[in-house]
Amino acid sequence: MAINLEKMRNKLNKLEGKGAGQSSFWKPQDGEQTIRILPCADGDPFKEFWFHYNLGDNRGFLSPKRNYGEDDPLDKFVRKLFNEGTDESVKMAKNLMARQRFFSPVIVRGEEERGVRLWGYGKMAYRELLNLVLNPDYDDITDPATGTDLVIRYGKPAGAAFPQTHISARRRSSPVFENDNDGSRAADALDSIPDFEEVFVESRKTPEEVGRMLDEWLSGESDGRQDVEKYGSGTKSKVDEKLNQLLNASATV
């Protein structure tokens, strides 16, 4: 029997830690592409996470409150802004609030040699996927042997502000891999699905880290100021001072 090169490639990727790296993510390009969503061991191939963006130069990070139920200075700050109710405070709150994202393990047609990747998408695509899953005309669309490929149409229509994703299912079911009579290629693919918590381990921040990031952003430390007080470390943090400034300014308008 010939050596299974795909299996050896998966082993090397795991050894080098590539399975949970940025290279494991897939993003649709403009136009039409076909993918296959793979099943997860817990029966849920649609993993939900909440991310914060737009906090200065910091990359997107997981919300301690929405994902793990932890204390979250940024969540408190956002709620204060919403409660103030001014146009300025609500605009800032919407910019900083946690945003819902979903992720699924997929095989991309025409790029099968790249193995399992994670597709990240928003609430609209998630709704379309749930409707397909619950459609009685289809069985389990993720089944490795009898599942269904999905056609992803991605792009920005004329006049639209953002790209849109439309999903449809192929009429006929098909195996994940052709000429996989013993199912070994599909089994290897399922075995290579990364642990989602490991994938996003660098995006998880403690409440204390989030508080420091928020303080730095509000205090303008990037301009060279070093007198940043940690959120909640004193009777009145820099976050509270900045919030009061915002509220007082809006009250005088």
LOKOL-925576 format. One line per field, with one value per residue (C-alpha): chain; x, y, z. Coordinates in steps of 0.25 Angstrom, whole numbers, always signed. Layout:
! residues N
chain = A_...
x = X_...
y = Y_...
z = Z_...
This chain:
! residues 253
chain = A_A_A_A_A_A_A_A_A_A_A_A_A_A_A_A_A_A_A_A_A_A_A_A_A_A_A_A_A_A_A_A_A_A_A_A_A_A_A_A_A_A_A_A_A_A_A_A_A_A_A_A_A_A_A_A_A_A_A_A_A_A_A_A_A_A_A_A_A_A_A_A_A_A_A_A_A_A_A_A_A_A_A_A_A_A_A_A_A_A_A_A_A_A_A_A_A_A_A_A_A_A_A_A_A_A_A_A_A_A_A_A_A_A_A_A_A_A_A_A_A_A_A_A_A_A_A_A_A_A_A_A_A_A_A_A_A_A_A_A_A_A_A_A_A_A_A_A_A_A_A_A_A_A_A_A_A_A_A_A_A_A_A_A_A_A_A_A_A_A_A_A_A_A_A_A_A_A_A_A_A_A_A_A_A_A_A_A_A_A_A_A_A_A_A_A_A_A_A_A_A_A_A_A_A_A_A_A_A_A_A_A_A_A_A_A_A_A_A_A_A_A_A_A_A_A_A_A_A_A_A_A_A_A_A_A_A_A_A_A_A_A_A_A_A_A_A_A_A_A_A_A_A
x = +0_+5_+8_-4_+3_-9_-9_+6_+4_-6_+3_+14_+5_+1_+15_+19_+6_+0_-13_-18_-10_-16_-13_-24_-35_-42_-49_-58_-53_-62_-70_-75_-68_-72_-69_-73_-75_-70_-77_-71_-71_-81_-91_-90_-82_-86_-77_-81_-71_-72_-61_-58_-51_-48_-41_-29_-18_-22_-26_-39_-40_-51_-61_-58_-73_-80_-71_-68_-77_-65_-65_-62_-58_-61_-75_-78_-72_-81_-93_-91_-90_-103_-110_-105_-113_-107_-104_-89_-89_-98_-89_-77_-84_-88_-73_-68_-78_-76_-79_-84_-76_-78_-68_-69_-58_-59_-52_-51_-54_-42_-33_-35_-20_-20_-28_-38_-39_-48_-58_-63_-76_-87_-101_-108_-100_-102_-117_-116_-108_-118_-129_-122_-119_-134_-139_-146_-141_-127_-122_-109_-102_-89_-89_-75_-81_-95_-94_-96_-87_-90_-89_-84_-87_-79_-78_-83_-96_-97_-100_-98_-88_-83_-81_-92_-92_-102_-102_-109_-108_-104_-116_-109_-101_-87_-75_-65_-54_-55_-49_-49_-55_-51_-53_-39_-37_-50_-46_-33_-39_-49_-37_-30_-41_-34_-39_-46_-41_-27_-29_-34_-24_-17_-30_-34_-31_-33_-42_-29_-23_-36_-36_-22_-25_-37_-29_-18_-28_-36_-23_-16_-4_+0_+3_+14_+6_+10_+1_-9_-17_-22_-37_-43_-30_-34_-46_-47_-40_-36_-48_-58_-51_-52_-66_-70_-63_-72_-85_-82_-78_-91_-100_-95_-99
y = +0_+14_+24_+33_+47_+55_+48_+51_+65_+66_+60_+70_+82_+77_+75_+89_+95_+100_+94_+106_+117_+128_+119_+110_+120_+122_+134_+134_+142_+150_+141_+126_+115_+102_+96_+85_+87_+75_+70_+72_+62_+69_+70_+85_+90_+104_+110_+123_+134_+148_+158_+172_+181_+196_+197_+206_+198_+185_+173_+167_+159_+150_+157_+152_+155_+149_+137_+133_+140_+148_+162_+171_+186_+188_+182_+191_+203_+200_+199_+212_+218_+212_+217_+231_+230_+242_+241_+241_+231_+221_+222_+219_+208_+201_+203_+196_+186_+171_+165_+151_+142_+127_+117_+104_+94_+93_+86_+96_+89_+90_+92_+79_+77_+89_+81_+85_+100_+109_+118_+130_+137_+146_+145_+145_+134_+126_+128_+122_+110_+107_+108_+98_+88_+88_+87_+73_+72_+70_+60_+63_+72_+70_+55_+50_+40_+45_+60_+72_+82_+97_+108_+121_+133_+145_+160_+174_+177_+190_+201_+192_+197_+183_+169_+159_+144_+135_+120_+109_+94_+85_+76_+63_+58_+53_+48_+58_+52_+44_+30_+29_+15_+12_+26_+27_+41_+46_+40_+47_+60_+59_+56_+68_+78_+87_+90_+103_+108_+105_+113_+126_+124_+137_+144_+142_+153_+153_+164_+171_+171_+177_+188_+192_+192_+201_+210_+212_+215_+225_+232_+233_+226_+224_+239_+236_+238_+228_+232_+221_+216_+202_+200_+199_+200_+213_+220_+227_+220_+227_+220_+227_+240_+239_+235_+246_+256_+250_+251_+265_+270_+264_+270_+284_+283
z = +0_-4_+7_+10_+7_+12_+26_+27_+23_+34_+44_+40_+42_+56_+59_+55_+61_+48_+50_+59_+52_+43_+31_+35_+33_+20_+14_+2_-10_-19_-28_-26_-18_-13_+1_+10_+25_+33_+45_+59_+70_+79_+68_+66_+54_+56_+67_+73_+78_+82_+78_+82_+71_+69_+82_+77_+70_+77_+69_+71_+84_+91_+100_+114_+118_+105_+104_+118_+127_+133_+139_+127_+128_+113_+114_+126_+119_+106_+115_+122_+108_+103_+116_+114_+101_+93_+79_+82_+93_+85_+73_+82_+89_+76_+71_+83_+86_+85_+71_+68_+59_+55_+51_+44_+39_+24_+12_+0_-13_-23_-11_-4_-2_+8_+17_+28_+29_+38_+31_+39_+36_+42_+47_+33_+27_+40_+39_+24_+29_+40_+30_+21_+33_+37_+23_+22_+7_+12_+22_+30_+21_+28_+27_+21_+12_+9_+12_+3_-3_-2_-12_-6_-14_-8_-13_-11_-19_-26_-16_-4_+7_+10_+4_+5_+6_-1_+2_-6_-6_-17_-22_-20_-8_-9_-1_+5_-4_-17_-18_-3_-3_+11_+17_+22_+16_+22_+35_+35_+31_+43_+52_+48_+51_+61_+75_+75_+88_+84_+71_+78_+91_+87_+85_+99_+109_+124_+130_+135_+121_+115_+126_+123_+108_+110_+120_+110_+98_+107_+113_+100_+104_+90_+90_+101_+113_+124_+136_+133_+144_+143_+142_+156_+163_+170_+175_+161_+149_+136_+129_+139_+137_+122_+123_+132_+122_+111_+118_+123_+109_+104_+115_+111_+97
